[in-house]
Amino acid sequence: MTILITTSRRTNQRTRRLAKELSWVIPFSIKINRGHMSLDDLRRLMYVKGFSKLIIITSRRGNPCTINFLYPSLKKFEYFLTLEIVGLKLQVDSKTHTILNEIQLRYIGGDKRIFEKLKTFIGEYLYDPLRKNGIKGYLSIREGEGHTILQFEDMDGEPIYPLLKVVLMRNELWC
């Protein structure tokens, strides 16, 4: 089973870029352009293609604003986790292009609930043997000032982007 990554319907270049870069660093994930697909269309696509989980990135005022982690059910999607993005740095900003085929989650600090939820959502998808050009790395969760930092890193601890500064949302946003 794989994770489908997409964006909200009316999106912008930076949000589409974040979706693409997350598909590079989360093993067993595939990014698609949503276009005019409704949530029902996405759920049907997931069923037909065998996707088991969905990540939808929404945008506001030209920037990515939330990352929604969802499970499909019979009639709708069940929200599992919603993170509000309060800061972001992409691979394109640092002029790099790195693909990971294996990640290990590493908790250093920050909101422990975010770590536990991410471990549950992507924990079983930590290694993708089909990504021959990928490298091993970490998804480190650490504390920031009023937020939690999600940092992808290589095995030497060097940053691999995207770097996300997030806070846990209580109310899920619609897509």
NURO-994954 format. One record per atom (N, C-alpha, C): residue in three letters; x, y, z. Coordinates in steps of 0.1 Angstrom, whole numbers, padded with zeros to 4 digits, always signed. Each point is the difference from the previous one (the first is absolute). Example, Ala and Ser with C-alpha at 12.3 -4.5 7.8 and 13.67 -1.06 7.14 Angstrom:
BEGIN
Ala+0132-0057+0078Ala-0009+0012+0000Ala+0009+0012+0000Ser-0004+0011-0007Ser+0009+0011+0000Ser-0008+0011+0008
//
This chain:
BEGIN
Met+0008-0012+0000Met-0008+0012+0000Met+0009+0013+0000Thr-0005+0010-0006Thr+0008+0012-0001Thr-0008+0012+0005Ile+0007+0011+0002Ile-0006+0013+0004Ile-0002+0009-0012Leu-0012+0005-0002Leu-0002+0010-0010Leu+0001+0014+0005Ile+0008+0008-0007Ile+0002+0014+0004Ile-0005+0009-0010Thr-0008+0010+0004Thr-0006+0009-0010Thr-0003+0013+0007Thr-0006+0010-0007Thr-0002+0013+0006Thr-0015+0003+0000Ser-0004+0011+0006Ser-0014+0004-0001Ser-0003+0004-0015Arg-0012+0003-0003Arg-0003+0003-0014Arg+0006+0012-0006Arg-0002+0011+0007Arg+0006+0013-0005Arg+0013+0002+0007Thr+0011-0002-0006Thr+0013-0001+0006Thr+0009+0010-0007Asn+0013+0000+0004Asn+0010+0009-0006Asn+0013-0008-0001Gln+0009+0006-0006Gln+0013-0007-0004Gln+0007-0005+0013Arg+0001+0008+0010Arg+0007-0004+0012Arg-0006-0012+0007Thr-0013-0001+0000Thr-0008-0011+0006Thr+0002-0013-0008Arg+0000+0002-0014Arg+0002-0012-0008Arg+0015-0005+0002Arg+0009+0009+0001Arg+0014-0003+0002Arg+0002-0008+0014Leu-0007+0005+0010Leu+0001-0007+0013Leu-0005-0015-0002Ala-0011-0001-0007Ala-0006-0014-0002Ala+0011-0009-0007Lys+0006+0006-0010Lys+0010-0007-0008Lys+0012-0004+0009Glu+0005+0009+0008Glu+0011-0003+0008Glu-0003-0010+0011Leu-0012+0001+0006Leu-0004-0010+0010Leu+0000-0014-0007Ser-0005-0001-0012Ser+0000-0013-0007Ser+0015-0005-0002Trp+0009+0009-0001Trp+0014-0005-0001Trp+0006-0005+0013Val-0005+0005+0012Val+0006-0004+0012Val-0008-0010+0009Ile-0012-0002-0004Ile-0009-0010+0007Ile+0000-0013-0009Pro+0006-0011+0005Pro+0000-0012-0008Pro-0014-0005-0003Phe-0002-0007-0011Phe-0013-0005-0004Phe-0011+0011-0002Ser+0004+0012-0004Ser-0010+0010-0002Ser+0001+0005-0015Ile-0011+0004-0005Ile-0001+0004-0014Ile-0008+0013+0000Lys+0004+0010-0007Lys-0007+0013-0001Lys-0008+0000-0013Ile-0012+0005+0001Ile-0008+0002-0012Ile-0005+0014-0001Asn-0003+0005-0012Asn-0006+0013-0001Asn-0015-0002+0002Arg-0006+0007+0009Arg-0015-0003+0003Arg-0009+0006-0011Gly+0004+0011-0006Gly-0009+0006-0010Gly-0014+0003+0005His-0010-0005-0007His-0014+0003+0004His-0006-0012+0008Met+0009-0009+0004Met-0006-0012+0008Met-0006+0004+0013Ser-0012-0005+0002Ser-0006+0002+0013Ser+0006-0010+0010Leu-0004+0001+0013Leu+0004-0010+0010Leu-0005-0014-0003Asp-0012+0000-0006Asp-0006-0014-0004Asp+0009-0006-0011Asp+0004+0009-0010Asp+0008-0005-0011Asp+0014-0005+0006Leu+0005+0007+0010Leu+0013-0004+0006Leu-0002-0014+0007Arg-0011-0001+0007Arg-0002-0013+0007Arg-0002-0011-0010Arg-0007+0002-0011Arg-0001-0011-0010Arg+0014-0003-0006Leu+0007+0010-0003Leu+0014-0002-0006Leu+0008-0008+0010Met+0000+0003+0013Met+0007-0007+0010Met-0004-0015+0000Tyr-0013-0002-0001Tyr-0005-0014+0001Tyr+0005-0008-0012Val-0001+0006-0012Val+0004-0007-0013Val+0015-0002+0000Lys+0008+0010+0004Lys+0015-0001-0001Lys+0006-0007+0012Gly-0007-0002+0011Gly+0005-0007+0011Gly+0007+0009+0011Phe-0003+0013-0001Phe+0006+0009+0010Phe-0007-0002+0014Ser+0007+0001+0011Ser-0006-0003+0013Ser-0001+0013+0008Lys+0008+0010-0003Lys+0000+0012+0008Lys+0001+0012-0009Leu-0005+0012+0005Leu+0000+0012-0009Leu+0006+0012+0008Ile+0009+0008-0006Ile+0005+0012+0005Ile-0005+0011-0009Ile-0008+0010+0005Ile-0004+0011-0008Ile+0006+0013+0006Ile+0007+0008-0008Ile+0006+0012+0004Ile-0009+0012-0005Thr-0005+0008+0009Thr-0008+0012-0004Thr+0009+0012+0000Ser-0006+0011-0006Ser+0008+0012-0001Ser-0009+0012+0004Arg+0006+0011+0004Arg-0006+0012+0003Arg+0009+0012-0003Arg-0005+0009-0008Arg+0008+0012-0003Arg+0013-0003-0007Gly+0000-0010-0009Gly+0012-0003-0007Gly+0010-0009+0006Asn-0003-0005+0012Asn+0009-0009+0007Asn-0007-0012+0006Pro+0007-0012+0001Pro-0006-0011+0006Pro-0003+0003+0015Cys-0012-0004+0004Cys-0005+0004+0014Cys-0002-0013+0009Thr-0005-0011-0006Thr-0002-0011+0008Thr+0004-0013-0007Ile+0003-0010+0007Ile+0003-0014-0005Ile-0010-0009+0008Asn-0009-0006-0008Asn-0011-0008+0005Asn+0004-0015-0003Phe+0000-0008+0010Phe+0002-0014-0001Phe-0013-0007+0002Leu-0004-0008-0010Leu-0014-0006+0000Leu+0001-0015-0004Tyr-0011-0007+0005Tyr-0002-0014-0004Tyr-0014+0000-0007Pro+0000-0007-0011Pro-0013-0002-0007Pro-0009-0010+0008Ser-0013+0004+0000Ser-0010-0010+0005Ser-0010-0002-0010Leu-0011-0007+0003Leu-0009-0004-0011Leu-0007+0012-0006Lys-0004+0010+0007Lys-0007+0012-0005Lys+0008+0013+0000Lys+0011+0001+0008Lys+0007+0012+0001Lys+0014-0002+0005Phe+0007+0010+0002Phe+0014-0001+0006Phe-0001+0003+0015Glu+0008-0007+0007Glu+0002+0002+0014Glu+0013+0008+0003Tyr-0002+0011+0006Tyr+0012+0008+0003Tyr+0008-0007+0011Phe+0013-0001-0002Phe+0008-0006+0010Phe+0009+0010+0008Leu+0005+0010-0008Leu+0009+0010+0005Leu+0000+0012-0009Thr-0001+0012+0005Thr+0001+0012-0007Thr+0011+0009+0006Leu+0010+0003-0008Leu+0011+0009+0005Leu-0001+0013-0008Glu+0000+0011+0008Glu+0001+0013-0006Glu+0014+0004-0002Ile+0003+0004-0012Ile+0014+0004-0004Ile+0002+0015+0004Val+0010+0002+0009Val+0003+0014+0003Val+0014+0004-0005Gly+0007-0009-0006Gly+0013+0003-0007Gly+0004-0011-0009Leu+0007+0003-0011Leu+0003-0010-0010Leu+0013+0004-0007Lys+0008-0010-0003Lys+0011+0001-0009Lys+0001-0012-0009Leu+0000+0002-0013Leu-0001-0011-0010Leu+0014-0003-0006Gln+0001-0011-0006Gln+0013-0004-0007Gln+0003+0010-0011Val-0011+0005-0007Val+0003+0010-0010Val+0006+0013+0005Asp-0003+0003+0013Asp+0006+0012+0006Asp+0015-0002+0003Ser+0004-0012+0002Ser+0014-0003+0003Ser+0007-0006-0012Lys-0007+0000-0012Lys+0006-0005-0012Lys+0005-0014+0001Thr-0008-0009+0007Thr+0004-0014+0001Thr-0011-0009-0006His+0003-0012-0002His-0010-0010-0004His+0005-0014+0006Thr-0007-0004+0010Thr+0003-0012+0007Thr-0012-0009+0002Ile+0001-0012-0003Ile-0011-0010+0001Ile+0005-0010+0011Leu-0010-0003+0009Leu+0003-0010+0011Leu-0007-0013-0004Asn+0006-0011+0002Asn-0006-0013-0001Asn-0003-0007+0014Glu+0006+0006+0010Glu-0002-0005+0013Glu+0001+0011+0010Ile-0009+0001+0009Ile+0000+0010+0011Ile-0002-0007+0014Gln+0007+0006+0009Gln-0003-0004+0014Gln-0005+0012+0007Leu-0011-0001+0008Leu-0005+0011+0008Leu+0008+0001+0012Arg+0004+0013+0003Arg+0008+0002+0012Arg-0006+0012+0008Tyr-0004-0003+0012Tyr-0005+0011+0009Tyr+0011+0006+0008Ile+0001+0013-0001Ile+0010+0008+0007Ile-0007+0009+0010Gly-0011+0005-0003Gly-0008+0009+0008Gly-0012+0005-0007Gly-0007+0009+0006Gly-0012+0005-0006Gly-0013-0007+0004Asp-0011+0001-0007Asp-0012-0005+0004Asp+0000-0016-0003Lys+0000-0007+0011Lys+0001-0015-0001Lys-0012-0006-0007Arg-0012+0007+0000Arg-0011-0005-0007Arg+0002+0000-0015Ile+0007+0010-0005Ile+0003+0000-0014Ile+0009-0012-0004Phe+0010-0003+0008Phe+0009-0011-0003Phe-0008-0013+0000Glu-0008-0002+0010Glu-0008-0013+0002Glu-0010-0001-0012Lys-0006+0011-0004Lys-0010-0001-0012Lys+0008-0003-0013Leu+0011+0007-0002Leu+0008-0003-0012Leu+0005-0014+0000Lys+0005-0005+0011Lys+0004-0014+0001Lys-0011-0010-0003Thr-0012+0003+0004Thr-0011-0009-0003Thr-0003+0001-0015Phe+0000+0012-0006Phe-0005+0002-0013Phe+0010-0005-0011Ile+0013+0004+0002Ile+0010-0005-0010Ile+0010-0010+0005Gly-0002-0005+0012Gly+0009-0009+0007Gly+0003-0013-0008Glu-0010-0005-0006Glu+0001-0012-0008Glu+0006+0002-0014Tyr+0002+0012-0004Tyr+0005+0003-0013Tyr+0014+0006+0001Leu+0009-0005+0007Leu+0013+0006+0002Leu+0010-0005-0010Tyr-0002-0010-0008Tyr+0010-0004-0009Tyr-0007-0004-0013Asp+0005+0006-0011Asp-0005-0003-0014Asp+0011-0006-0008Pro+0001-0013-0002Pro+0011-0006-0008Pro-0001+0003-0015Leu-0011+0006-0005Leu-0001+0003-0014Leu+0007+0013-0003Arg+0003+0008+0010Arg+0006+0013-0002Arg+0016-0002-0001Lys+0005-0004-0011Lys+0014-0004-0001Lys+0009+0012+0002Asn-0005+0012-0004Asn+0009+0012+0001Asn-0002+0008+0013Gly-0007-0006+0010Gly-0002+0007+0012Gly+0011-0004+0010Ile+0000+0009+0011Ile+0010-0002+0011Ile-0007-0002+0013Lys+0007-0004+0010Lys-0006-0002+0014Lys+0000+0014+0006Gly-0010+0002+0009Gly+0000+0012+0007Gly-0009+0000+0012Tyr-0001+0011+0007Tyr-0009+0001+0012Tyr-0011+0010-0002Leu-0011-0001+0007Leu-0009+0010+0002Leu+0001+0004+0014Ser+0006+0011+0003Ser+0002+0004+0014Ser-0011+0009+0004Ile-0005-0002+0012Ile-0010+0009+0006Ile+0006+0007+0012Arg+0001+0013-0001Arg+0006+0007+0011Arg-0008+0013+0004Glu+0003+0005+0011Glu-0007+0012+0005Glu+0005+0013-0006Gly-0009+0009-0004Gly+0003+0013-0004Gly-0006+0010+0010Glu-0001+0013-0003Glu-0006+0010+0008Glu-0015+0001-0003Gly-0008-0008+0008Gly-0014+0001-0002Gly-0005-0010-0011His+0009-0008-0005His-0004-0009-0011His+0009-0013+0001Thr-0003-0009-0009Thr+0008-0012-0001Thr+0007+0000-0014Ile+0012-0004+0000Ile+0008+0000-0013Ile+0000-0015-0005Leu-0004-0002-0012Leu+0002-0013-0007Leu+0011+0002-0010Gln+0011-0006+0002Gln+0012+0001-0008Gln+0005-0013-0006Phe+0000-0001-0013Phe+0006-0012-0007Phe+0015+0002+0000Glu+0007-0010+0003Glu+0015+0000+0001Glu+0006-0012-0006Asp+0012+0001-0005Asp+0007-0012-0004Asp+0006-0007+0012Met+0007-0011-0002Met+0005-0008+0012Met+0011+0007+0008Asp+0006+0010-0006Asp+0010+0008+0007Asp-0006+0012+0007Gly-0013+0002-0001Gly-0007+0011+0007Gly-0001+0013-0009Glu+0005-0001-0012Glu-0001+0012-0009Glu-0015+0001-0005Pro-0004+0013+0000Pro-0014+0002-0004Pro-0003-0004-0014Ile-0012-0007-0002Ile-0006-0002-0012Ile-0014+0006+0001Tyr-0003+0008-0010Tyr-0012+0007+0001Tyr-0012-0008-0006Pro-0012+0003+0003Pro-0005+0011+0007Pro+0001+0000+0015Leu+0002+0012+0006Leu-0001+0003+0014Leu-0013+0006+0003Leu-0007-0005+0009Leu-0014+0005+0003Leu+0000+0004+0015Lys-0005+0012+0002Lys-0004+0004+0014Lys-0015-0001+0001Val-0005-0008+0009Val-0014-0003+0001Val-0005+0001+0014Val-0013+0002+0001Val-0008-0002+0013Val-0011-0009-0003Leu-0004-0007+0011Leu-0011-0010-0001Leu-0013+0008+0000Met-0009-0003-0010Met-0013+0007+0000Met-0010-0008+0007Arg-0009+0006+0007Arg-0011-0007+0006Arg-0012-0001-0009Asn-0003+0010-0008Asn-0011-0001-0009Asn+0005-0003-0014Glu-0005-0011-0006Glu+0005-0003-0014Glu-0006+0010-0010Leu+0008+0003-0010Leu-0005+0009-0011Leu-0005-0008-0011Trp-0010+0004-0007Trp-0005-0007-0012Trp+0009+0004-0012Cys-0001-0009-0010Cys+0009+0002-0011Cys-0007+0005-0012
//
